[in-house]
Amino acid sequence: MSLTQRYHDGHYGLPHQNGHTGNGLSSKLDGFMDKRELPMYKDKPYNYAGSQRKSPFYQRRRVVSTFILSMFGLAWWFGAFESSVNLKSSQSPNTGKNWGSWLGSSEPQVDWEYRREKVKEAFMVSWDGYEKYAWGYDEYHPLSKEGQQMDSKSKGMGWIIVDALDTLMIMNLTSRLSHAREWMSTSLDYDQDHEVNTFETTIRMLGGLLSAHYLSTEHPDMAPLADDDKGAPGEDLYLEKAADLADRLLGAFESDSGVPYASVNLKTSKGKGSHVDGGASSTAEAASLQLEFKYLAFLTGEKNYWDRAEKVIQVIDDNGMEDGLLPIFIYATTGTFRGENIRLGSRGDSYYEYLIKQYLQTSGEEPIYQELWNQSLAGVRKHLITYSEPHHFTVLGERDNGLSHKISGKMDHLVCFMPGTIALGATGGLTVAEAKEAGKWGEKEDNEMRLAIELTKTCWGMYKVMVTGLAPEITHFRLAEPPHMEEDGLLASKEMTDSLTASWRDDYIVKANDNHNLQRPETVETLFYMWRITGDETYRQWGWEMFKSFVKYTAADDGAGFTSLAHANEIPPILKDNMESFWLAETLKYFYLLFSSTDLLPLDSIVINTEAHIFPRFKLARGLKTGWERKPRDAQGRLITPSRSDTKKLPDKAPARASSVDLANTKEFTASGSIQTISVEGTGQFTLGDGATGDVRLTGDASSEWKSEHGLHYKSRESAGSSEP
């Protein structure tokens, strides 16, 4: 994943209490007598190969029910319920008080199905804590056991509920999904007079709804519910909510350039510039809406969604930035960049992610996005890949002041989406073996996979270097002076041993202000891609170690869920009292997929958005197509400009109809109407009287002359037989 604007305090500036970790998960078995309208059956395990075993005798429903009722009766007879009890329905007994006790036990052999189920149980603990203490709220604070809305005037956006819908489906948590749908159908209303972040709302809410629609229709065996079956009254609930939300978000695109504003009012559909950063949008925010709006266009046939999202990439590309690397801020008003800060961390990350994923989303039928990805990746390797000293870990650094200035060894955890994305781009979602067999493998792909492997190792080191085993938000690396860049020659990294005094740890620098952990998914996301693509179980084992650290150090008391850490490099860590929605939507989902069979959501049939929401790949249809072309540019990706020009001004008369012409390949051309400017040699632009612009390409073999003040008449030298310049 990669997300660009995760607020460091986690609470939109609102203070919340911190505390030290307690004694683990407290009792969650508080549920049989609570009267609510939830189904009373247990959530079913996902039924792919390896999970289709017949339940043993002691797990069969009738036997379990009889046993529980008998024990309940005996307990009541002996007075066990003389004090008040608050029990909760649909609660699995294996997520109770001592759930985390398995951390201290050793496995006789690696059992990935067992490990996957532990991830599922962690999700259930998290969801049930939210359901008990903060249901319907956008934010959840598991230490204080309370929720709140992002906007005090808001009725709630379903921030946590909607973001987790597809995880509920993938994990087959049917009763919890039923409760979520019930809340959506009765309480979720986007007609609210307050501003939301355009990007976050798109990737989390719109993405979550679209993913839920896809899984419920194309994978009906996942958490099956009768009320979303074909023909049922609630069949289109997810899609209807998605279209309503998207229509409100479209107002953000109503800028002079077409680049969306950072925020939008859901009631008025009016976009608004950022309150900081000079009003500019972040590049990643503006350019990470395309998967969602293009998929919605495919589902509904509403081409407007497609056109608005696509226009953003055209405007960005028309800036002609060197080697496909972009500054991290862009003005919605002009479509031009602010500053020269270039990085693939916050505010830059998912622009690059969505380039290759747009190419994959439409099944390779839009090669322009593969071209953009290849150019940007080459730029990353040329300008941003360097090595730490002295152990040569591969670092994807930053250029704070532009490409001509010094590289910084700073890596946000957010950057750790990149190695998995590089691997995805190299194979298109196939395994390496499949790509080689299909003849889709060469030196380029081999080099990219090597880079992905080394960057993944660097990101894993961010976890190993911390005493809790949980990565900081930002890591700095010691670099040589001058830094050794990839083009200076590849360097092999040294081994990472487990010793707490190992010298490799000195390459990593974690500053005091950066050592918090926000439950981010980017590294486990990459581990998932690397495992699926390479088949190397090392990545699954690294993921298991990470997951155990989350369970050990971030659990809230009383089974209330899991929390972010304010300080992750001391034991016990300081807790932050916030459970991010992407903990449920991304982090735990990627852990679950990492430990699952590879036939669960095969990579070559899906594309995953930057919030880990699952969309299908599809072919262009229903009038949808790439509606733009790249402008001519040089080998560095910069736009080609005229080498010499002579601009003439003419009165503004009747508008001309033609908007562009390649004069180099035209014998004769007449533009009727006023021509305001014309570049007479090289490659340039002309502006017509009605304000339209178009490209004009003039060469040394061409000449032009004015026919009248009302237009332009052009004749090539060959046609005119003239030798005049």
C-alpha positions in Angstrom: 0.0 0.0 0.0 1.0 2.7 0.0 -0.8 5.7 1.6 0.4 9.2 1.4 -1.2 11.3 4.1 -1.3 9.3 7.3 -1.4 12.0 10.0 1.4 11.4 12.5 -0.8 11.9 15.6 -3.4 9.6 14.1 -6.3 11.7 15.4 -6.5 14.8 13.2 -4.8 16.8 15.9 -6.9 15.7 18.8 -5.0 14.5 21.9 -5.4 11.0 23.3 -3.9 9.2 26.2 -0.8 7.0 25.9 0.1 4.2 28.2 2.3 1.2 28.5 1.3 -2.2 27.3 -0.7 -4.3 29.7 -0.8 -8.0 30.4 -2.2 -9.0 27.0 -5.7 -9.7 25.8 -8.3 -9.8 28.5 -11.5 -11.7 28.5 -13.6 -11.5 25.3 -16.1 -14.2 26.3 -18.8 -11.8 27.2 -21.5 -12.7 24.8 -24.3 -15.3 24.8 -27.0 -13.2 26.5 -26.7 -9.9 24.8 -29.9 -9.4 22.8 -29.2 -8.0 19.3 -30.3 -8.7 15.8 -27.1 -10.4 14.6 -27.2 -14.0 13.3 -26.2 -16.4 16.1 -24.1 -18.8 13.9 -20.3 -18.9 14.0 -18.3 -17.4 11.2 -17.2 -20.1 8.7 -13.6 -20.6 7.6 -12.8 -19.9 3.9 -13.4 -23.0 1.9 -10.4 -23.3 -0.4 -8.2 -26.4 -0.7 -6.7 -27.2 2.7 -9.7 -25.8 4.6 -12.3 -28.3 3.3 -11.7 -30.9 6.0 -14.7 -32.4 7.8 -15.0 -30.9 11.3 -13.9 -33.3 14.0 -16.6 -34.6 16.4 -16.0 -32.0 19.1 -16.4 -29.1 16.6 -19.8 -30.1 15.2 -22.5 -27.6 15.9 -25.0 -29.9 17.6 -22.4 -31.4 19.9 -21.0 -28.0 20.8 -24.4 -26.6 21.4 -25.4 -29.4 23.7 -22.2 -29.2 25.6 -22.4 -25.4 26.1 -26.0 -25.6 27.2 -25.2 -28.3 29.7 -22.2 -26.4 31.1 -24.3 -23.2 31.2 -27.0 -25.0 33.2 -24.5 -26.5 35.7 -22.8 -23.2 36.2 -26.2 -21.5 36.8 -27.1 -24.3 39.3 -24.0 -23.7 41.3 -24.4 -19.9 41.3 -21.8 -18.9 38.9 -23.9 -16.1 37.5 -25.0 -14.4 40.7 -23.1 -11.3 39.7 -24.0 -9.5 36.5 -22.6 -10.8 33.2 -22.4 -9.0 29.8 -21.9 -11.7 27.2 -21.7 -11.1 23.5 -23.2 -13.1 20.6 -21.3 -14.6 17.7 -18.0 -14.7 19.6 -15.4 -17.3 18.9 -14.1 -18.9 22.1 -10.5 -18.9 20.8 -10.3 -15.1 21.0 -10.7 -15.0 24.8 -8.6 -13.9 27.7 -5.6 -16.1 27.1 -5.7 -15.8 23.3 -2.1 -14.5 23.1 -0.7 -17.4 25.1 0.2 -19.2 21.9 3.1 -16.8 21.4 5.2 -18.7 23.9 4.6 -22.1 22.4 6.7 -23.7 19.7 5.3 -25.3 16.5 6.4 -28.9 15.9 6.4 -27.9 12.2 5.5 -24.9 10.2 1.7 -24.8 9.6 0.6 -21.9 7.5 -3.1 -22.7 7.9 -2.7 -22.4 11.6 -0.8 -19.1 11.2 -3.4 -17.8 8.9 -6.1 -18.6 11.4 -4.2 -16.7 14.1 -4.3 -13.6 11.8 -8.0 -14.1 11.4 -8.4 -14.3 15.2 -6.5 -11.1 15.6 -8.9 -9.4 13.1 -11.8 -10.7 15.1 -10.4 -9.3 18.4 -9.9 -5.9 16.7 -13.3 -5.9 15.0 -15.2 -7.0 18.1 -13.5 -4.4 20.3 -14.5 -1.7 17.8 -18.0 -3.2 17.6 -18.4 -3.2 21.4 -16.9 0.2 22.3 -17.1 2.4 19.2 -19.6 1.0 16.7 -20.4 3.5 13.9 -17.6 5.9 14.8 -14.9 6.8 12.3 -12.1 6.5 14.8 -11.5 4.0 17.5 -9.3 4.3 20.6 -8.9 0.9 22.2 -7.1 2.0 25.3 -9.7 4.5 26.4 -12.4 2.2 24.8 -14.2 5.0 23.0 -14.8 6.2 19.5 -15.3 9.6 17.8 -16.2 11.0 14.4 -13.6 12.7 12.3 -15.8 15.7 12.2 -17.8 16.6 15.3 -20.7 17.6 13.1 -20.6 14.4 11.1 -23.0 11.4 11.4 -20.0 9.2 10.6 -18.5 8.1 7.3 -18.3 4.4 8.2 -14.5 4.9 8.0 -13.6 1.7 9.8 -16.7 -0.4 8.8 -16.5 0.3 5.0 -12.7 0.0 4.9 -12.9 -3.5 6.4 -15.8 -4.9 4.3 -13.6 -6.9 1.9 -11.4 -8.2 4.7 -14.6 -9.6 6.4 -15.4 -11.3 3.1 -12.0 -12.7 2.4 -11.8 -14.1 6.0 -15.4 -15.4 5.6 -16.6 -13.6 8.7 -20.3 -13.8 7.8 -22.1 -12.7 10.9 -19.8 -9.6 11.3 -20.4 -8.8 7.6 -24.1 -9.0 8.1 -23.9 -6.5 11.0 -21.8 -4.2 8.8 -24.3 -4.3 6.0 -27.2 -3.7 8.4 -25.4 -0.5 9.6 -24.7 0.6 6.0 -28.3 0.2 4.9 -29.8 2.1 7.9 -27.1 4.6 8.9 -24.6 5.3 6.2 -25.5 8.6 4.5 -23.0 10.7 2.5 -25.2 13.7 2.3 -23.2 15.5 5.0 -22.1 19.2 5.1 -18.4 18.8 5.9 -15.1 18.5 4.1 -13.3 15.2 3.6 -9.9 14.4 2.1 -10.5 13.6 -1.5 -7.7 11.0 -1.7 -8.4 9.2 1.6 -12.1 9.1 1.0 -11.6 7.7 -2.5 -9.1 4.9 -1.7 -10.7 3.9 1.6 -14.5 4.4 1.2 -15.0 4.3 -2.6 -12.4 1.6 -2.9 -13.9 -0.4 0.0 -17.4 -0.3 -1.5 -16.2 -1.3 -5.0 -14.1 -4.1 -3.7 -17.1 -5.4 -1.6 -19.2 -5.3 -4.8 -16.6 -7.2 -6.7 -16.1 -9.9 -4.1 -19.8 -10.3 -3.3 -20.7 -10.8 -7.0 -17.7 -12.6 -8.4 -16.8 -14.6 -5.3 -20.1 -15.3 -3.7 -18.6 -18.1 -1.6 -16.8 -15.6 0.5 -19.0 -14.8 3.6 -22.2 -15.6 1.6 -25.3 -13.5 2.6 -28.7 -13.9 1.1 -29.5 -10.2 1.0 -26.7 -9.5 -1.5 -27.6 -12.4 -3.8 -28.7 -11.7 -7.4 -32.3 -10.5 -7.4 -32.3 -9.7 -3.6 -33.3 -6.2 -2.5 -29.8 -5.5 -1.3 -28.0 -6.8 -4.3 -26.6 -3.4 -5.4 -26.1 -1.9 -1.9 -22.3 -1.5 -2.3 -22.5 -0.2 -5.9 -25.3 2.3 -5.1 -23.4 3.7 -2.2 -20.2 3.9 -4.3 -21.9 5.8 -7.1 -23.5 8.2 -4.7 -20.1 8.9 -3.0 -18.3 9.2 -6.3 -20.8 11.8 -7.6 -20.1 13.9 -4.6 -16.3 13.5 -4.9 -16.4 14.6 -8.6 -16.6 18.2 -7.4 -13.0 18.0 -6.3 -12.0 17.7 -10.0 -13.7 21.0 -10.9 -10.4 23.0 -11.0 -9.0 25.0 -13.8 -6.5 22.3 -14.6 -8.5 19.2 -13.9 -6.2 18.2 -11.0 -8.4 17.5 -8.0 -8.4 19.7 -5.0 -7.2 18.2 -1.7 -10.6 18.3 -0.1 -14.2 18.3 -1.1 -17.5 19.1 0.7 -19.7 16.0 0.4 -23.0 18.0 0.5 -22.1 20.7 -1.9 -19.6 18.7 -4.0 -17.3 21.8 -3.9 -13.6 21.2 -4.0 -11.2 23.1 -1.8 -7.5 23.6 -1.8 -5.2 22.3 1.0 -5.2 24.4 4.1 -1.4 24.1 4.1 1.3 23.7 1.4 0.3 26.9 -0.4 -3.1 25.3 -1.3 -1.4 22.6 -3.4 -2.5 19.0 -3.5 0.0 16.3 -2.9 1.0 14.5 -6.1 0.1 11.1 -4.8 -3.3 12.3 -3.6 -4.1 13.7 -7.1 -2.8 10.7 -9.0 -4.1 7.8 -6.9 -7.8 8.0 -7.7 -7.6 6.4 -11.1 -8.1 2.7 -10.3 -11.3 3.5 -8.3 -13.0 5.9 -10.8 -12.0 3.8 -13.8 -13.4 0.6 -12.3 -16.6 2.5 -11.4 -16.9 3.7 -15.0 -16.5 0.2 -16.2 -19.3 -1.0 -13.9 -21.7 1.8 -14.6 -20.9 2.9 -18.2 -20.6 6.4 -16.9 -17.6 7.6 -18.9 -17.4 10.9 -17.0 -15.7 9.0 -14.1 -13.1 7.7 -16.5 -12.4 11.0 -18.2 -12.0 13.0 -14.9 -9.5 10.5 -13.5 -7.6 10.1 -16.7 -7.2 13.8 -17.3 -5.2 14.1 -14.1 -2.4 11.9 -15.4 -2.3 13.8 -18.7 -1.9 17.1 -17.0 0.8 15.7 -14.8 2.7 14.2 -17.7 2.4 17.4 -19.8 4.7 19.0 -17.2 7.5 16.9 -18.8 9.4 16.2 -15.6 12.9 14.8 -15.9 13.1 11.0 -15.9 9.5 10.6 -14.8 10.2 11.8 -11.3 7.8 14.3 -9.8 7.8 16.9 -7.1 5.5 15.9 -4.3 3.1 18.9 -4.6 0.9 20.1 -7.5 -1.4 23.0 -7.8 -5.0 22.1 -8.7 -5.5 25.6 -10.1 -2.7 25.5 -12.7 -1.6 21.8 -12.9 2.0 22.8 -12.3 4.3 21.6 -9.5 5.2 23.3 -6.4 8.9 23.0 -5.2 11.4 20.4 -6.2 11.1 17.8 -3.4 11.2 14.4 -5.0 10.6 11.2 -3.0 8.6 8.0 -3.0 7.5 8.3 0.6 4.7 10.4 1.8 2.9 12.6 -0.8 4.7 10.9 -3.7 4.4 7.2 -3.3 1.2 5.9 -4.9 1.5 8.0 -8.1 4.2 5.5 -9.1 2.2 2.5 -7.8 -0.9 3.5 -9.8 1.1 3.8 -13.1 1.8 0.1 -13.4 -1.5 -0.9 -11.8 -3.5 1.1 -14.3 -1.7 -0.8 -17.1 -2.6 -4.1 -15.4 -6.1 -3.1 -14.5 -7.1 -2.8 -18.2 -5.3 -6.1 -19.1 -2.4 -4.4 -20.8 -4.6 -2.5 -23.3 -3.3 0.9 -22.2 0.5 0.7 -22.8 0.9 4.4 -22.1 0.9 3.5 -18.4 3.5 0.9 -18.7 5.6 3.4 -20.6 5.2 5.9 -17.8 6.1 3.2 -15.2 9.2 2.1 -17.0 10.4 5.7 -17.4 9.8 6.4 -13.7 11.4 3.2 -12.5 14.5 3.9 -14.7 14.5 7.4 -13.1 14.3 5.9 -9.6 17.3 3.7 -10.3 19.3 6.5 -11.8 18.6 9.2 -9.2 17.3 7.6 -6.0 18.9 4.2 -5.5 22.0 4.3 -3.3 23.6 2.1 -0.7 24.2 2.3 3.1 27.6 2.2 4.6 29.4 -0.1 5.4 27.0 -3.0 4.9 25.6 -1.9 1.5 21.9 -2.2 2.1 19.9 -0.9 -0.9 18.3 2.5 0.0 15.6 4.3 -2.0 16.5 7.9 -0.9 15.1 11.4 -1.5 16.1 14.5 -3.4 14.7 17.2 -1.2 15.9 20.1 -3.5 15.6 18.5 -6.9 17.5 15.9 -8.9 20.6 18.1 -9.3 21.1 18.3 -5.5 22.4 15.9 -2.9 20.5 12.7 -2.1 19.3 12.0 1.4 19.4 8.5 3.0 15.9 9.0 4.4 13.3 6.2 3.9 9.7 6.5 5.1 8.1 3.2 5.9 5.7 4.1 3.2 8.4 3.5 0.6 8.3 -0.2 1.4 5.4 -0.6 -1.0 7.9 -0.2 -3.8 9.8 -3.5 -3.9 6.6 -5.5 -4.1 5.3 -3.1 -6.9 8.6 -3.5 -8.8 8.2 -7.3 -8.7 4.6 -7.0 -9.8 5.7 -4.8 -12.7 8.4 -7.3 -13.7 6.0 -10.2 -14.0 2.5 -8.7 -14.4 1.4 -10.9 -11.5 2.8 -14.2 -12.8 5.3 -16.1 -10.9 8.9 -15.8 -12.0 8.8 -19.3 -13.3 5.6 -18.6 -15.3 7.0 -15.4 -16.8 10.1 -17.3 -17.9 8.1 -20.1 -19.4 5.9 -17.6 -21.3 9.0 -15.9 -22.8 8.3 -12.7 -20.8 11.6 -12.6 -19.0 14.9 -10.9 -19.9 17.8 -8.9 -18.5 15.5 -6.0 -17.7 13.1 -8.1 -15.6 16.0 -9.9 -14.0 17.6 -6.7 -12.9 14.3 -5.3 -11.6 13.7 -8.5 -9.5 17.2 -8.2 -8.0 16.4 -4.6 -7.0 13.1 -5.7 -5.5 14.8 -8.5 -3.4 17.4 -6.1 -2.0 14.9 -3.4 -1.2 12.7 -5.9 0.6 15.6 -6.9 2.7 16.2 -3.3 3.6 12.6 -2.9 4.7 12.7 -6.1 6.8 15.8 -4.6 8.5 13.6 -1.7 9.7 11.7 -4.3 11.8 14.8 -6.2 13.0 16.6 -3.1 14.1 13.8 -2.2 16.6 13.7 -3.9 20.0 10.0 -4.6 19.6 10.4 -5.9 16.1 8.1 -3.2 14.8 9.4 -0.7 12.3 9.6 3.0 12.9 7.8 5.5 10.7 11.0 6.8 9.2 14.5 5.4 9.0 17.7 7.1 8.0 20.7 5.4 6.5 24.4 6.1 6.7 25.7 6.9 3.2 29.2 7.1 1.7 30.5 10.5 0.8 29.9 10.9 -2.1 27.0 8.4 -2.1 27.5 5.2 -4.2 24.7 5.2 -6.7 23.4 2.2 -8.6 24.9 3.4 -11.8 28.3 3.3 -10.1 27.8 -0.5 -9.8 25.6 -2.9 -7.9 26.6 -3.7 -4.3 25.7 -6.9 -2.5 24.3 -6.4 1.0 25.8 -8.1 4.0 24.0 -10.7 6.2 21.6 -9.5 8.9 22.3 -11.6 11.9 20.0 -11.8 15.0 22.6 -10.5 17.5 21.5 -7.3 19.2 25.1 -6.0 18.9 25.6 -6.9 15.2 27.4 -4.2 13.3 24.9 -4.1 10.5 22.5 -2.3 12.8 24.7 0.8 12.7 23.7 1.4 9.0 20.2 2.1 10.3 19.5 5.4 12.1 16.2 5.9 13.9 15.6 9.4 15.3 13.6 10.0 18.4 10.8 11.7 16.6 10.5 8.9 14.1 10.3 5.8 16.2 6.5 5.5 16.4 4.7 2.6 14.7 1.3 3.3 13.1 0.4 -0.3 12.2 1.4 0.3 8.6 1.0 -2.3 5.9 3.6 -1.5 3.3 6.3 -4.1 4.3 3.8 -7.0 4.7 2.3 -5.9 1.4 5.6 -6.3 -0.3 6.2 -9.6 1.5 2.9 -10.8 0.1 3.9 -9.9 -3.5 7.4 -11.3 -3.1 6.1 -14.6 -1.8 3.5 -14.9 -4.5 5.9 -14.0 -7.3 9.1 -15.7 -6.2 7.7 -18.6 -4.2 10.4 -18.0 -1.6 9.0 -18.9 1.9 11.5 -16.6 3.5 9.1 -13.8 3.0 6.3 -15.7 4.8 8.6 -16.4 7.7 9.6 -12.7 8.0 5.8 -11.9 7.9 5.2 -14.4 10.8 7.8 -12.7 12.9 6.3 -9.3 12.2 2.8 -10.5 13.1 3.9 -12.0 16.4 5.5 -8.7 17.3 2.2 -6.9 16.6 0.4 -9.3 18.8 2.9 -9.2 21.6 3.4 -5.4 21.8 0.3 -3.7 20.5 -2.6 -5.5 22.2 -5.0 -3.4 24.3 -6.4 -4.6 27.6 -9.7 -6.3 28.0 -9.6 -7.7 24.4 -10.3 -4.2 23.1 -8.1 -4.6 20.0 -4.7 -3.4 18.9 -3.2 0.0 19.0 -0.5 2.1 17.3 2.7 2.7 19.2 4.0 6.2 20.2 7.4 4.7 20.9 8.3 1.3 19.4 12.0 1.1 20.4 11.6 0.4 24.1 10.1 -2.4 26.1 7.4 -2.1 27.2 6.5 0.3 24.3 4.5 3.4 24.8 1.0 3.0 23.3 -0.7 5.6 21.2 -4.4 4.8 21.7 -5.5 4.6 18.1 -6.4 1.7 15.9 -6.0 2.8 12.3 -8.7 1.7 9.8 -5.9 0.3 7.6 -5.0 -2.1 10.3 -8.1 -4.0 9.4 -8.3 -3.0 5.7 -4.6 -3.6 4.8 -2.2 -4.9 7.4 -4.2 -7.9 8.7 -5.5 -8.6 5.2 -2.0 -8.8 3.7 -0.9 -11.1 6.6 -3.9 -13.3 5.9 -3.2 -13.5 2.2 0.6 -14.1 2.9 -0.2 -17.2 4.9 -3.0 -18.4 2.6 -2.8 -20.6 -0.5 -1.8 -18.9 -3.7 -5.1 -19.9 -5.4 -6.9 -17.4 -3.1 -7.3 -14.3 -5.3 -4.6 -15.1 -7.9 -2.4 -12.1 -8.7 -2.8 -12.3 -12.4 -6.5 -11.8 -12.3 -6.8 -8.9 -9.9 -5.3 -5.5 -9.1 -5.1 -4.2 -5.6 -5.5 -0.5 -4.8 -3.3 1.5 -2.4 -5.7 0.6 0.5 -5.5 -3.1 -0.3 -9.0 -3.2 -1.9 -9.4 -5.8 -4.5 -10.6 -5.0 -8.1 -10.7 -7.3 -11.1 -8.8 -6.8 -14.3 -10.9 -6.1 -17.3 -10.8 -5.4 -21.0 -11.6 -2.0 -22.4 -15.3 -1.9 -23.4 -18.4 0.3 -23.4 -16.5 3.2 -25.1 -13.8 3.3 -22.5 -10.3 3.9 -24.0 -7.1 5.9 -23.4 -8.1 9.4 -24.3 -4.7 11.1 -24.4 -1.3 10.9 -25.9 2.1 11.9 -24.5 3.8 15.0 -25.9 7.1 14.6 -27.7 10.0 14.6 -25.3 13.7 13.9 -25.2 15.6 10.9 -23.7 15.3 12.4 -20.2 11.5 12.7 -20.5 11.6 16.5 -20.8 9.3 18.1 -23.3 10.9 19.1 -26.6 10.8 22.9 -27.0 11.5 25.0 -30.1 15.2 25.7 -30.8 14.4 29.0 -32.5 11.1 30.8 -32.8 9.7 33.9 -34.4 6.3 34.8 -33.0 4.0 37.1 -34.9 0.8 38.7 -33.5 -2.3 39.1 -35.5 -5.7 40.6 -34.7 -8.3 38.4 -33.1 -10.9 37.7 -35.7 -13.1 34.7 -36.5 -12.1 31.5 -34.8 -10.3 28.8 -36.7 -11.6 25.3 -36.6 -8.4 23.3 -36.9 -6.6 22.7 -33.6 -3.4 21.0 -34.7 -1.5 20.0 -37.8 1.9 18.4 -38.4 3.3 20.9 -40.9 6.4 18.7 -41.6 4.2 16.2 -43.3 1.7 18.6 -44.9 2.2 20.0 -48.4 -0.2 22.9 -47.9 -2.4 24.0 -45.1 -4.7 27.0 -44.7 -6.1 28.0 -41.3 -9.1 30.3 -41.7 -9.7 32.7 -38.9 -7.3 34.5 -36.6 -4.0 33.0 -35.7 -2.6 34.7 -32.6 0.9 33.2 -32.5 2.9 30.9 -34.7 6.3 29.3 -34.2 7.9 29.3 -37.6 10.7 26.8 -37.0 11.4 23.9 -34.8 8.6 22.3 -32.7 6.2 24.8 -31.1 2.6 25.6 -30.5 0.0 27.9 -32.1 -3.0 29.4 -30.5 -6.2 29.9 -32.5 -8.5 32.8 -32.2 -10.9 30.8 -30.0 -8.2 30.0 -27.5 -7.6 26.4 -28.6 -4.0 25.3 -28.8 -2.3 22.7 -30.9 1.1 21.4 -31.7 2.9 22.6 -34.8 6.0 20.8 -36.0 8.1 22.8 -38.5 11.4 21.6 -39.9 14.3 23.0 -41.9 12.6 21.7 -45.1 9.5 23.9 -44.5 8.7 27.5 -44.8 5.6 29.5 -43.9 4.1 32.7 -45.0 1.1 34.8 -43.9 -1.8 34.7 -46.3 -3.8 37.4 -44.5 -4.4 38.8 -41.1 -7.3 36.4 -40.8 -5.3 33.2 -41.0 -2.2 31.3 -41.9 -1.2 29.8 -45.2 1.6 27.2 -45.1 3.5 25.6 -48.0 6.4 23.2 -47.7 9.6 24.1 -49.6 9.1 21.1 -51.8 5.6 22.2 -52.8 6.6 25.8 -53.3 9.8 25.1 -55.1 11.4 27.9 -53.1 14.9 28.1 -51.6 14.1 30.9 -49.2 14.5 30.1 -45.5 
